[in-house]
Amino acid sequence: MTDLRGGSTQVLVLSLLAEEPMYGYQIAKELERRSEGYFDFKEGTLYPLLHRIEKEGLVRGEWQVVEKGPSRKYYSITPEGRKVLEKSAAEWTTFSQRLLKILGQETEPAST
């Protein structure tokens, strides 16, 4: 199951950043909260991904000074990142629907 979770990391991060810019720790905590603890990404997983997708032009990072504590690098999704998110989300939807069908737990197709 670790492979599936790891393979979904990019689409999950892009999905959050499509809502609003966030910094790394905030992304990790929000994924953990929304998944009720199922997705618990450590720094060793999340930050290399953020650096990679920033290099690929899917997100843009910008350092911001905060009143309390150190500066934070906020990430925001780019237009190219939105395209990748849309394609990846559709692929994951199809994958999960087919998997549930094979397992005998078929659900109604998600509307797009």
Biopython code that builds the backbone (N, CA, C, O; Angstrom):
import numpy as np
from Bio.PDB.StructureBuilder import StructureBuilder

atoms = [
    (1, "MET", "N", (0.819, -1.206, 0.000)),
    (1, "MET", "CA", (0.000, 0.000, 0.000)),
    (1, "MET", "C", (0.855, 1.258, 0.000)),
    (1, "MET", "O", (0.416, 2.321, -0.438)),
    (2, "THR", "N", (2.057, 1.128, 0.487)),
    (2, "THR", "CA", (2.952, 2.279, 0.500)),
    (2, "THR", "C", (3.182, 2.808, -0.908)),
    (2, "THR", "O", (3.262, 4.021, -1.105)),
    (3, "ASP", "N", (3.290, 1.909, -1.900)),
    (3, "ASP", "CA", (3.502, 2.336, -3.282)),
    (3, "ASP", "C", (2.356, 3.200, -3.777)),
    (3, "ASP", "O", (2.587, 4.212, -4.440)),
    (4, "LEU", "N", (1.128, 2.817, -3.467)),
    (4, "LEU", "CA", (-0.027, 3.608, -3.904)),
    (4, "LEU", "C", (-0.030, 4.975, -3.247)),
    (4, "LEU", "O", (-0.293, 5.982, -3.904)),
    (5, "ARG", "N", (0.257, 5.016, -1.974)),
    (5, "ARG", "CA", (0.293, 6.310, -1.281)),
    (5, "ARG", "C", (1.395, 7.190, -1.845)),
    (5, "ARG", "O", (1.183, 8.378, -2.091)),
    (6, "GLY", "N", (2.556, 6.615, -2.049)),
    (6, "GLY", "CA", (3.668, 7.374, -2.596)),
    (6, "GLY", "C", (3.372, 7.882, -3.994)),
    (6, "GLY", "O", (3.740, 9.004, -4.342)),
    (7, "GLY", "N", (2.709, 7.064, -4.797)),
    (7, "GLY", "CA", (2.370, 7.457, -6.156)),
    (7, "GLY", "C", (1.309, 8.532, -6.222)),
    (7, "GLY", "O", (1.150, 9.189, -7.251)),
    (8, "SER", "N", (0.591, 8.714, -5.151)),
    (8, "SER", "CA", (-0.477, 9.715, -5.134)),
    (8, "SER", "C", (-0.026, 11.051, -4.548)),
    (8, "SER", "O", (-0.786, 12.020, -4.558)),
    (9, "THR", "N", (1.185, 11.107, -4.047)),
    (9, "THR", "CA", (1.652, 12.306, -3.346)),
    (9, "THR", "C", (1.573, 13.553, -4.207)),
    (9, "THR", "O", (1.095, 14.592, -3.751)),
    (10, "GLN", "N", (2.037, 13.462, -5.453)),
    (10, "GLN", "CA", (2.052, 14.651, -6.305)),
    (10, "GLN", "C", (0.654, 15.199, -6.531)),
    (10, "GLN", "O", (0.439, 16.406, -6.412)),
    (11, "VAL", "N", (-0.295, 14.340, -6.853)),
    (11, "VAL", "CA", (-1.654, 14.827, -7.120)),
    (11, "VAL", "C", (-2.279, 15.406, -5.852)),
    (11, "VAL", "O", (-3.035, 16.374, -5.928)),
    (12, "LEU", "N", (-1.981, 14.838, -4.708)),
    (12, "LEU", "CA", (-2.516, 15.360, -3.450)),
    (12, "LEU", "C", (-1.967, 16.751, -3.152)),
    (12, "LEU", "O", (-2.712, 17.652, -2.767)),
    (13, "VAL", "N", (-0.667, 16.919, -3.331)),
    (13, "VAL", "CA", (-0.036, 18.219, -3.075)),
    (13, "VAL", "C", (-0.554, 19.262, -4.057)),
    (13, "VAL", "O", (-0.904, 20.372, -3.654)),
    (14, "LEU", "N", (-0.605, 18.918, -5.338)),
    (14, "LEU", "CA", (-1.112, 19.871, -6.333)),
    (14, "LEU", "C", (-2.557, 20.252, -6.039)),
    (14, "LEU", "O", (-2.952, 21.402, -6.232)),
    (15, "SER", "N", (-3.340, 19.291, -5.574)),
    (15, "SER", "CA", (-4.740, 19.561, -5.248)),
    (15, "SER", "C", (-4.864, 20.605, -4.141)),
    (15, "SER", "O", (-5.685, 21.517, -4.235)),
    (16, "LEU", "N", (-4.060, 20.474, -3.106)),
    (16, "LEU", "CA", (-4.089, 21.465, -2.023)),
    (16, "LEU", "C", (-3.636, 22.831, -2.516)),
    (16, "LEU", "O", (-4.233, 23.852, -2.175)),
    (17, "LEU", "N", (-2.582, 22.844, -3.319)),
    (17, "LEU", "CA", (-2.045, 24.116, -3.796)),
    (17, "LEU", "C", (-2.961, 24.783, -4.815)),
    (17, "LEU", "O", (-2.844, 25.983, -5.062)),
    (18, "ALA", "N", (-3.864, 24.019, -5.406)),
    (18, "ALA", "CA", (-4.858, 24.611, -6.306)),
    (18, "ALA", "C", (-5.859, 25.443, -5.509)),
    (18, "ALA", "O", (-6.517, 26.325, -6.061)),
    (19, "GLU", "N", (-5.974, 25.163, -4.212)),
    (19, "GLU", "CA", (-6.888, 25.910, -3.342)),
    (19, "GLU", "C", (-6.257, 27.195, -2.827)),
    (19, "GLU", "O", (-6.897, 28.246, -2.793)),
    (20, "GLU", "N", (-4.976, 27.093, -2.421)),
    (20, "GLU", "CA", (-4.282, 28.263, -1.873)),
    (20, "GLU", "C", (-2.798, 27.956, -1.729)),
    (20, "GLU", "O", (-2.422, 26.790, -1.608)),
    (21, "PRO", "N", (-1.946, 28.984, -1.740)),
    (21, "PRO", "CA", (-0.519, 28.760, -1.488)),
    (21, "PRO", "C", (-0.314, 28.241, -0.059)),
    (21, "PRO", "O", (-1.013, 28.651, 0.868)),
    (22, "MET", "N", (0.649, 27.338, 0.100)),
    (22, "MET", "CA", (0.952, 26.758, 1.406)),
    (22, "MET", "C", (2.444, 26.517, 1.517)),
    (22, "MET", "O", (3.145, 26.419, 0.510)),
    (23, "TYR", "N", (2.929, 26.424, 2.755)),
    (23, "TYR", "CA", (4.317, 26.035, 2.991)),
    (23, "TYR", "C", (4.349, 24.548, 3.336)),
    (23, "TYR", "O", (3.317, 23.952, 3.646)),
    (24, "GLY", "N", (5.539, 23.956, 3.279)),
    (24, "GLY", "CA", (5.675, 22.510, 3.406)),
    (24, "GLY", "C", (4.998, 21.887, 4.609)),
    (24, "GLY", "O", (4.218, 20.947, 4.458)),
    (25, "TYR", "N", (5.277, 22.389, 5.790)),
    (25, "TYR", "CA", (4.692, 21.823, 7.006)),
    (25, "TYR", "C", (3.167, 21.928, 6.970)),
    (25, "TYR", "O", (2.465, 21.016, 7.408)),
    (26, "GLN", "N", (2.669, 23.030, 6.452)),
    (26, "GLN", "CA", (1.226, 23.242, 6.341)),
    (26, "GLN", "C", (0.607, 22.204, 5.398)),
    (26, "GLN", "O", (-0.472, 21.677, 5.671)),
    (27, "ILE", "N", (1.288, 21.917, 4.300)),
    (27, "ILE", "CA", (0.813, 20.907, 3.351)),
    (27, "ILE", "C", (0.725, 19.552, 4.049)),
    (27, "ILE", "O", (-0.294, 18.867, 3.959)),
    (28, "ALA", "N", (1.789, 19.170, 4.740)),
    (28, "ALA", "CA", (1.822, 17.874, 5.425)),
    (28, "ALA", "C", (0.696, 17.760, 6.442)),
    (28, "ALA", "O", (0.016, 16.735, 6.500)),
    (29, "LYS", "N", (0.493, 18.795, 7.238)),
    (29, "LYS", "CA", (-0.544, 18.758, 8.269)),
    (29, "LYS", "C", (-1.946, 18.730, 7.655)),
    (29, "LYS", "O", (-2.832, 18.046, 8.168)),
    (30, "GLU", "N", (-2.149, 19.457, 6.578)),
    (30, "GLU", "CA", (-3.471, 19.484, 5.943)),
    (30, "GLU", "C", (-3.792, 18.136, 5.300)),
    (30, "GLU", "O", (-4.934, 17.681, 5.371)),
    (31, "LEU", "N", (-2.814, 17.495, 4.676)),
    (31, "LEU", "CA", (-3.037, 16.164, 4.111)),
    (31, "LEU", "C", (-3.360, 15.163, 5.214)),
    (31, "LEU", "O", (-4.246, 14.323, 5.061)),
    (32, "GLU", "N", (-2.645, 15.257, 6.312)),
    (32, "GLU", "CA", (-2.901, 14.369, 7.445)),
    (32, "GLU", "C", (-4.305, 14.608, 8.006)),
    (32, "GLU", "O", (-5.025, 13.654, 8.300)),
    (33, "ARG", "N", (-4.691, 15.863, 8.152)),
    (33, "ARG", "CA", (-6.012, 16.197, 8.704)),
    (33, "ARG", "C", (-7.136, 15.703, 7.793)),
    (33, "ARG", "O", (-8.075, 15.055, 8.256)),
    (34, "ARG", "N", (-7.041, 16.004, 6.515)),
    (34, "ARG", "CA", (-8.119, 15.633, 5.589)),
    (34, "ARG", "C", (-8.240, 14.131, 5.390)),
    (34, "ARG", "O", (-9.322, 13.628, 5.087)),
    (35, "SER", "N", (-7.138, 13.414, 5.559)),
    (35, "SER", "CA", (-7.172, 11.962, 5.378)),
    (35, "SER", "C", (-7.363, 11.221, 6.696)),
    (35, "SER", "O", (-7.269, 9.995, 6.744)),
    (36, "GLU", "N", (-7.630, 11.964, 7.754)),
    (36, "GLU", "CA", (-7.806, 11.391, 9.087)),
    (36, "GLU", "C", (-6.600, 10.544, 9.490)),
    (36, "GLU", "O", (-6.738, 9.466, 10.068)),
    (37, "GLY", "N", (-5.413, 11.063, 9.169)),
    (37, "GLY", "CA", (-4.178, 10.407, 9.560)),
    (37, "GLY", "C", (-3.645, 9.374, 8.588)),
    (37, "GLY", "O", (-2.543, 8.862, 8.786)),
    (38, "TYR", "N", (-4.391, 9.055, 7.549)),
    (38, "TYR", "CA", (-3.950, 8.037, 6.593)),
    (38, "TYR", "C", (-2.706, 8.495, 5.836)),
    (38, "TYR", "O", (-1.771, 7.717, 5.648)),
    (39, "PHE", "N", (-2.691, 9.741, 5.408)),
    (39, "PHE", "CA", (-1.527, 10.304, 4.727)),
    (39, "PHE", "C", (-0.718, 11.097, 5.744)),
    (39, "PHE", "O", (-1.131, 12.165, 6.195)),
    (40, "ASP", "N", (0.425, 10.558, 6.088)),
    (40, "ASP", "CA", (1.303, 11.172, 7.083)),
    (40, "ASP", "C", (2.686, 11.296, 6.458)),
    (40, "ASP", "O", (3.555, 10.452, 6.679)),
    (41, "PHE", "N", (2.883, 12.352, 5.680)),
    (41, "PHE", "CA", (4.127, 12.519, 4.948)),
    (41, "PHE", "C", (5.200, 13.147, 5.820)),
    (41, "PHE", "O", (4.973, 14.147, 6.502)),
    (42, "LYS", "N", (6.349, 12.545, 5.780)),
    (42, "LYS", "CA", (7.507, 13.047, 6.517)),
    (42, "LYS", "C", (8.296, 13.994, 5.618)),
    (42, "LYS", "O", (8.098, 14.024, 4.403)),
    (43, "GLU", "N", (9.187, 14.763, 6.225)),
    (43, "GLU", "CA", (10.015, 15.712, 5.475)),
    (43, "GLU", "C", (10.781, 15.033, 4.354)),
    (43, "GLU", "O", (10.942, 15.605, 3.276)),
    (44, "GLY", "N", (11.255, 13.818, 4.595)),
    (44, "GLY", "CA", (12.038, 13.090, 3.603)),
    (44, "GLY", "C", (11.258, 12.715, 2.364)),
    (44, "GLY", "O", (11.848, 12.388, 1.335)),
    (45, "THR", "N", (9.947, 12.757, 2.446)),
    (45, "THR", "CA", (9.089, 12.485, 1.293)),
    (45, "THR", "C", (8.602, 13.778, 0.672)),
    (45, "THR", "O", (8.666, 13.948, -0.546)),
    (46, "LEU", "N", (8.124, 14.677, 1.486)),
    (46, "LEU", "CA", (7.453, 15.877, 0.986)),
    (46, "LEU", "C", (8.401, 16.887, 0.349)),
    (46, "LEU", "O", (8.141, 17.368, -0.754)),
    (47, "TYR", "N", (9.492, 17.213, 1.026)),
    (47, "TYR", "CA", (10.356, 18.280, 0.505)),
    (47, "TYR", "C", (11.064, 17.910, -0.796)),
    (47, "TYR", "O", (11.175, 18.765, -1.675)),
    (48, "PRO", "N", (11.546, 16.680, -0.963)),
    (48, "PRO", "CA", (12.097, 16.325, -2.280)),
    (48, "PRO", "C", (11.044, 16.438, -3.393)),
    (48, "PRO", "O", (11.358, 16.855, -4.507)),
    (49, "LEU", "N", (9.802, 16.067, -3.086)),
    (49, "LEU", "CA", (8.727, 16.208, -4.077)),
    (49, "LEU", "C", (8.508, 17.675, -4.417)),
    (49, "LEU", "O", (8.417, 18.030, -5.592)),
    (50, "LEU", "N", (8.422, 18.527, -3.410)),
    (50, "LEU", "CA", (8.213, 19.958, -3.655)),
    (50, "LEU", "C", (9.343, 20.543, -4.499)),
    (50, "LEU", "O", (9.092, 21.340, -5.403)),
    (51, "HIS", "N", (10.574, 20.158, -4.213)),
    (51, "HIS", "CA", (11.713, 20.658, -4.995)),
    (51, "HIS", "C", (11.630, 20.164, -6.438)),
    (51, "HIS", "O", (11.901, 20.917, -7.373)),
    (52, "ARG", "N", (11.254, 18.897, -6.616)),
    (52, "ARG", "CA", (11.155, 18.333, -7.966)),
    (52, "ARG", "C", (10.070, 19.020, -8.777)),
    (52, "ARG", "O", (10.306, 19.414, -9.919)),
    (53, "ILE", "N", (8.872, 19.169, -8.197)),
    (53, "ILE", "CA", (7.786, 19.767, -8.977)),
    (53, "ILE", "C", (7.993, 21.265, -9.182)),
    (53, "ILE", "O", (7.438, 21.856, -10.109)),
    (54, "GLU", "N", (8.793, 21.872, -8.312)),
    (54, "GLU", "CA", (9.161, 23.271, -8.551)),
    (54, "GLU", "C", (10.104, 23.346, -9.758)),
    (54, "GLU", "O", (9.948, 24.217, -10.614)),
    (55, "LYS", "N", (11.073, 22.439, -9.826)),
    (55, "LYS", "CA", (11.990, 22.393, -10.973)),
    (55, "LYS", "C", (11.239, 22.120, -12.276)),
    (55, "LYS", "O", (11.594, 22.652, -13.327)),
    (56, "GLU", "N", (10.201, 21.290, -12.200)),
    (56, "GLU", "CA", (9.412, 20.938, -13.383)),
    (56, "GLU", "C", (8.450, 22.046, -13.788)),
    (56, "GLU", "O", (7.809, 21.958, -14.835)),
    (57, "GLY", "N", (8.343, 23.084, -12.970)),
    (57, "GLY", "CA", (7.469, 24.203, -13.297)),
    (57, "GLY", "C", (6.010, 23.993, -12.935)),
    (57, "GLY", "O", (5.140, 24.720, -13.415)),
    (58, "LEU", "N", (5.730, 22.995, -12.084)),
    (58, "LEU", "CA", (4.345, 22.724, -11.688)),
    (58, "LEU", "C", (3.915, 23.604, -10.520)),
    (58, "LEU", "O", (2.732, 23.900, -10.353)),
    (59, "VAL", "N", (4.882, 24.012, -9.721)),
    (59, "VAL", "CA", (4.629, 24.934, -8.612)),
    (59, "VAL", "C", (5.717, 26.002, -8.620)),
    (59, "VAL", "O", (6.775, 25.838, -9.227)),
    (60, "ARG", "N", (5.429, 27.079, -7.942)),
    (60, "ARG", "CA", (6.395, 28.167, -7.782)),
    (60, "ARG", "C", (6.560, 28.393, -6.280)),
    (60, "ARG", "O", (5.577, 28.484, -5.545)),
    (61, "GLY", "N", (7.801, 28.482, -5.839)),
    (61, "GLY", "CA", (8.073, 28.720, -4.428)),
    (61, "GLY", "C", (8.507, 30.154, -4.201)),
    (61, "GLY", "O", (9.243, 30.728, -5.004)),
    (62, "GLU", "N", (8.045, 30.728, -3.101)),
    (62, "GLU", "CA", (8.393, 32.109, -2.766)),
    (62, "GLU", "C", (8.592, 32.217, -1.258)),
    (62, "GLU", "O", (7.706, 31.868, -0.479)),
    (63, "TRP", "N", (9.761, 32.704, -0.858)),
    (63, "TRP", "CA", (10.047, 32.882, 0.561)),
    (63, "TRP", "C", (9.281, 34.083, 1.094)),
    (63, "TRP", "O", (9.239, 35.142, 0.468)),
    (64, "GLN", "N", (8.675, 33.897, 2.269)),
    (64, "GLN", "CA", (7.947, 34.991, 2.905)),
    (64, "GLN", "C", (8.385, 35.102, 4.362)),
    (64, "GLN", "O", (8.561, 34.099, 5.054)),
    (65, "VAL", "N", (8.554, 36.329, 4.805)),
    (65, "VAL", "CA", (8.908, 36.594, 6.196)),
    (65, "VAL", "C", (7.627, 36.553, 7.019)),
    (65, "VAL", "O", (6.611, 37.132, 6.634)),
    (66, "VAL", "N", (7.685, 35.869, 8.145)),
    (66, "VAL", "CA", (6.532, 35.805, 9.044)),
    (66, "VAL", "C", (6.914, 36.480, 10.357)),
    (66, "VAL", "O", (8.091, 36.562, 10.706)),
    (67, "GLU", "N", (5.905, 36.960, 11.077)),
    (67, "GLU", "CA", (6.167, 37.684, 12.331)),
    (67, "GLU", "C", (6.877, 36.825, 13.364)),
    (67, "GLU", "O", (7.843, 37.258, 13.991)),
    (68, "LYS", "N", (6.389, 35.607, 13.534)),
    (68, "LYS", "CA", (6.964, 34.714, 14.537)),
    (68, "LYS", "C", (7.629, 33.544, 13.821)),
    (68, "LYS", "O", (7.007, 32.875, 12.996)),
    (69, "GLY", "N", (8.872, 33.308, 14.137)),
    (69, "GLY", "CA", (9.563, 32.170, 13.568)),
    (69, "GLY", "C", (10.324, 32.512, 12.299)),
    (69, "GLY", "O", (10.372, 33.664, 11.868)),
    (70, "PRO", "N", (10.919, 31.478, 11.711)),
    (70, "PRO", "CA", (11.740, 31.694, 10.514)),
    (70, "PRO", "C", (10.884, 31.963, 9.270)),
    (70, "PRO", "O", (9.677, 31.722, 9.262)),
    (71, "SER", "N", (11.536, 32.463, 8.235)),
    (71, "SER", "CA", (10.852, 32.657, 6.951)),
    (71, "SER", "C", (10.343, 31.311, 6.453)),
    (71, "SER", "O", (10.900, 30.263, 6.780)),
    (72, "ARG", "N", (9.288, 31.354, 5.666)),
    (72, "ARG", "CA", (8.693, 30.130, 5.129)),
    (72, "ARG", "C", (8.628, 30.228, 3.615)),
    (72, "ARG", "O", (8.390, 31.297, 3.053)),
    (73, "LYS", "N", (8.843, 29.095, 2.968)),
    (73, "LYS", "CA", (8.724, 29.048, 1.519)),
    (73, "LYS", "C", (7.313, 28.584, 1.179)),
    (73, "LYS", "O", (6.946, 27.433, 1.418)),
    (74, "TYR", "N", (6.535, 29.495, 0.622)),
    (74, "TYR", "CA", (5.172, 29.184, 0.213)),
    (74, "TYR", "C", (5.175, 28.719, -1.233)),
    (74, "TYR", "O", (5.836, 29.310, -2.088)),
    (75, "TYR", "N", (4.433, 27.659, -1.495)),
    (75, "TYR", "CA", (4.325, 27.107, -2.836)),
    (75, "TYR", "C", (2.944, 27.413, -3.394)),
    (75, "TYR", "O", (1.938, 27.320, -2.690)),
    (76, "SER", "N", (2.912, 27.778, -4.668)),
    (76, "SER", "CA", (1.635, 27.989, -5.352)),
    (76, "SER", "C", (1.678, 27.227, -6.668)),
    (76, "SER", "O", (2.743, 27.059, -7.263)),
    (77, "ILE", "N", (0.532, 26.773, -7.113)),
    (77, "ILE", "CA", (0.448, 25.990, -8.341)),
    (77, "ILE", "C", (0.542, 26.924, -9.551)),
    (77, "ILE", "O", (0.047, 28.050, -9.520)),
    (78, "THR", "N", (1.179, 26.440, -10.605)),
    (78, "THR", "CA", (1.306, 27.198, -11.852)),
    (78, "THR", "C", (0.236, 26.723, -12.838)),
    (78, "THR", "O", (-0.408, 25.703, -12.592)),
    (79, "PRO", "N", (0.036, 27.429, -13.935)),
    (79, "PRO", "CA", (-0.910, 26.943, -14.956)),
    (79, "PRO", "C", (-0.553, 25.533, -15.442)),
    (79, "PRO", "O", (-1.444, 24.710, -15.656)),
    (80, "GLU", "N", (0.733, 25.252, -15.616)),
    (80, "GLU", "CA", (1.146, 23.903, -16.030)),
    (80, "GLU", "C", (0.805, 22.891, -14.936)),
    (80, "GLU", "O", (0.391, 21.771, -15.235)),
    (81, "GLY", "N", (0.976, 23.277, -13.683)),
    (81, "GLY", "CA", (0.619, 22.408, -12.571)),
    (81, "GLY", "C", (-0.866, 22.092, -12.550)),
    (81, "GLY", "O", (-1.260, 20.974, -12.220)),
    (82, "ARG", "N", (-1.685, 23.062, -12.896)),
    (82, "ARG", "CA", (-3.137, 22.831, -12.964)),
    (82, "ARG", "C", (-3.483, 21.816, -14.048)),
    (82, "ARG", "O", (-4.370, 20.983, -13.862)),
    (83, "LYS", "N", (-2.785, 21.884, -15.179)),
    (83, "LYS", "CA", (-3.021, 20.918, -16.262)),
    (83, "LYS", "C", (-2.653, 19.511, -15.807)),
    (83, "LYS", "O", (-3.395, 18.555, -16.034)),
    (84, "VAL", "N", (-1.497, 19.402, -15.162)),
    (84, "VAL", "CA", (-1.050, 18.100, -14.664)),
    (84, "VAL", "C", (-2.018, 17.583, -13.602)),
    (84, "VAL", "O", (-2.332, 16.393, -13.583)),
    (85, "LEU", "N", (-2.487, 18.452, -12.731)),
    (85, "LEU", "CA", (-3.449, 18.061, -11.698)),
    (85, "LEU", "C", (-4.726, 17.525, -12.325)),
    (85, "LEU", "O", (-5.229, 16.479, -11.913)),
    (86, "GLU", "N", (-5.248, 18.225, -13.305)),
    (86, "GLU", "CA", (-6.489, 17.795, -13.953)),
    (86, "GLU", "C", (-6.331, 16.407, -14.570)),
    (86, "GLU", "O", (-7.196, 15.547, -14.405)),
    (87, "LYS", "N", (-5.233, 16.194, -15.274)),
    (87, "LYS", "CA", (-4.983, 14.896, -15.909)),
    (87, "LYS", "C", (-4.784, 13.806, -14.857)),
    (87, "LYS", "O", (-5.361, 12.724, -14.967)),
    (88, "SER", "N", (-3.978, 14.086, -13.848)),
    (88, "SER", "CA", (-3.697, 13.096, -12.804)),
    (88, "SER", "C", (-4.940, 12.743, -12.004)),
    (88, "SER", "O", (-5.157, 11.577, -11.676)),
    (89, "ALA", "N", (-5.756, 13.738, -11.688)),
    (89, "ALA", "CA", (-6.986, 13.483, -10.928)),
    (89, "ALA", "C", (-7.923, 12.581, -11.725)),
    (89, "ALA", "O", (-8.550, 11.684, -11.161)),
    (90, "ALA", "N", (-8.022, 12.814, -13.028)),
    (90, "ALA", "CA", (-8.872, 11.973, -13.875)),
    (90, "ALA", "C", (-8.343, 10.540, -13.908)),
    (90, "ALA", "O", (-9.122, 9.589, -13.844)),
    (91, "GLU", "N", (-7.027, 10.384, -14.007)),
    (91, "GLU", "CA", (-6.428, 9.045, -14.016)),
    (91, "GLU", "C", (-6.669, 8.323, -12.697)),
    (91, "GLU", "O", (-6.988, 7.134, -12.696)),
    (92, "TRP", "N", (-6.520, 9.022, -11.572)),
    (92, "TRP", "CA", (-6.750, 8.403, -10.270)),
    (92, "TRP", "C", (-8.217, 8.037, -10.079)),
    (92, "TRP", "O", (-8.528, 7.007, -9.479)),
    (93, "THR", "N", (-9.116, 8.868, -10.582)),
    (93, "THR", "CA", (-10.545, 8.568, -10.484)),
    (93, "THR", "C", (-10.861, 7.292, -11.244)),
    (93, "THR", "O", (-11.547, 6.410, -10.727)),
    (94, "THR", "N", (-10.366, 7.191, -12.468)),
    (94, "THR", "CA", (-10.594, 5.991, -13.276)),
    (94, "THR", "C", (-9.986, 4.771, -12.599)),
    (94, "THR", "O", (-10.623, 3.721, -12.518)),
    (95, "PHE", "N", (-8.756, 4.905, -12.113)),
    (95, "PHE", "CA", (-8.079, 3.804, -11.436)),
    (95, "PHE", "C", (-8.892, 3.308, -10.248)),
    (95, "PHE", "O", (-9.117, 2.106, -10.107)),
    (96, "SER", "N", (-9.333, 4.225, -9.393)),
    (96, "SER", "CA", (-10.055, 3.816, -8.181)),
    (96, "SER", "C", (-11.406, 3.196, -8.517)),
    (96, "SER", "O", (-11.830, 2.250, -7.853)),
    (97, "GLN", "N", (-12.090, 3.715, -9.539)),
    (97, "GLN", "CA", (-13.375, 3.138, -9.942)),
    (97, "GLN", "C", (-13.195, 1.710, -10.446)),
    (97, "GLN", "O", (-13.973, 0.822, -10.096)),
    (98, "ARG", "N", (-12.171, 1.488, -11.267)),
    (98, "ARG", "CA", (-11.923, 0.142, -11.808)),
    (98, "ARG", "C", (-11.507, -0.813, -10.700)),
    (98, "ARG", "O", (-11.931, -1.969, -10.686)),
    (99, "LEU", "N", (-10.693, -0.349, -9.785)),
    (99, "LEU", "CA", (-10.265, -1.184, -8.673)),
    (99, "LEU", "C", (-11.465, -1.612, -7.829)),
    (99, "LEU", "O", (-11.600, -2.786, -7.487)),
    (100, "LEU", "N", (-12.330, -0.661, -7.495)),
    (100, "LEU", "CA", (-13.519, -0.984, -6.703)),
    (100, "LEU", "C", (-14.436, -1.948, -7.445)),
    (100, "LEU", "O", (-15.053, -2.816, -6.829)),
    (101, "LYS", "N", (-14.526, -1.802, -8.746)),
    (101, "LYS", "CA", (-15.359, -2.713, -9.547)),
    (101, "LYS", "C", (-14.815, -4.134, -9.453)),
    (101, "LYS", "O", (-15.577, -5.083, -9.266)),
    (102, "ILE", "N", (-13.507, -4.280, -9.582)),
    (102, "ILE", "CA", (-12.888, -5.600, -9.488)),
    (102, "ILE", "C", (-13.089, -6.194, -8.098)),
    (102, "ILE", "O", (-13.286, -7.401, -7.958)),
    (103, "LEU", "N", (-13.041, -5.357, -7.083)),
    (103, "LEU", "CA", (-13.216, -5.828, -5.707)),
    (103, "LEU", "C", (-14.676, -6.057, -5.338)),
    (103, "LEU", "O", (-14.978, -6.483, -4.223)),
    (104, "GLY", "N", (-15.587, -5.774, -6.276)),
    (104, "GLY", "CA", (-17.006, -5.966, -6.013)),
    (104, "GLY", "C", (-17.625, -4.863, -5.190)),
    (104, "GLY", "O", (-18.674, -5.059, -4.577)),
    (105, "GLN", "N", (-16.996, -3.711, -5.169)),
    (105, "GLN", "CA", (-17.499, -2.574, -4.395)),
    (105, "GLN", "C", (-17.736, -1.390, -5.327)),
    (105, "GLN", "O", (-17.374, -0.254, -5.021)),
    (106, "GLU", "N", (-18.342, -1.677, -6.449)),
    (106, "GLU", "CA", (-18.534, -0.662, -7.489)),
    (106, "GLU", "C", (-19.314, 0.542, -6.972)),
    (106, "GLU", "O", (-20.271, 0.402, -6.210)),
    (107, "THR", "N", (-18.893, 1.703, -7.394)),
    (107, "THR", "CA", (-19.574, 2.947, -7.047)),
    (107, "THR", "C", (-19.991, 3.643, -8.325)),
    (107, "THR", "O", (-19.554, 3.279, -9.417)),
    (108, "GLU", "N", (-20.832, 4.640, -8.183)),
    (108, "GLU", "CA", (-21.236, 5.441, -9.336)),
    (108, "GLU", "C", (-20.038, 6.236, -9.828)),
    (108, "GLU", "O", (-19.249, 6.732, -9.023)),
    (109, "PRO", "N", (-19.895, 6.363, -11.156)),
    (109, "PRO", "CA", (-18.787, 7.175, -11.677)),
    (109, "PRO", "C", (-18.883, 8.614, -11.186)),
    (109, "PRO", "O", (-19.971, 9.179, -11.078)),
    (110, "ALA", "N", (-17.740, 9.187, -10.897)),
    (110, "ALA", "CA", (-17.693, 10.591, -10.476)),
    (110, "ALA", "C", (-17.962, 11.472, -11.673)),
    (110, "ALA", "O", (-17.485, 11.201, -12.775)),
    (111, "SER", "N", (-18.725, 12.524, -11.458)),
    (111, "SER", "CA", (-18.984, 13.450, -12.557)),
    (111, "SER", "C", (-17.777, 14.349, -12.725)),
    (111, "SER", "O", (-17.148, 14.754, -11.748)),
    (112, "THR", "N", (-17.458, 14.659, -13.979)),
    (112, "THR", "CA", (-16.291, 15.509, -14.245)),
    (112, "THR", "C", (-16.694, 16.846, -14.758)),
    (112, "THR", "O", (-15.837, 17.686, -15.033)),
]
sb = StructureBuilder()
sb.init_structure("model")
sb.init_model(0)
sb.init_chain("A")
sb.init_seg("    ")
for serial, (resi, resn, name, xyz) in enumerate(atoms, 1):
    if name == "N":
        sb.init_residue(resn, " ", resi, " ")
    sb.init_atom(name, np.array(xyz, "f"), 0.0, 1.0, " ", f" {name:<3s}", serial, name[0])
structure = sb.get_structure()
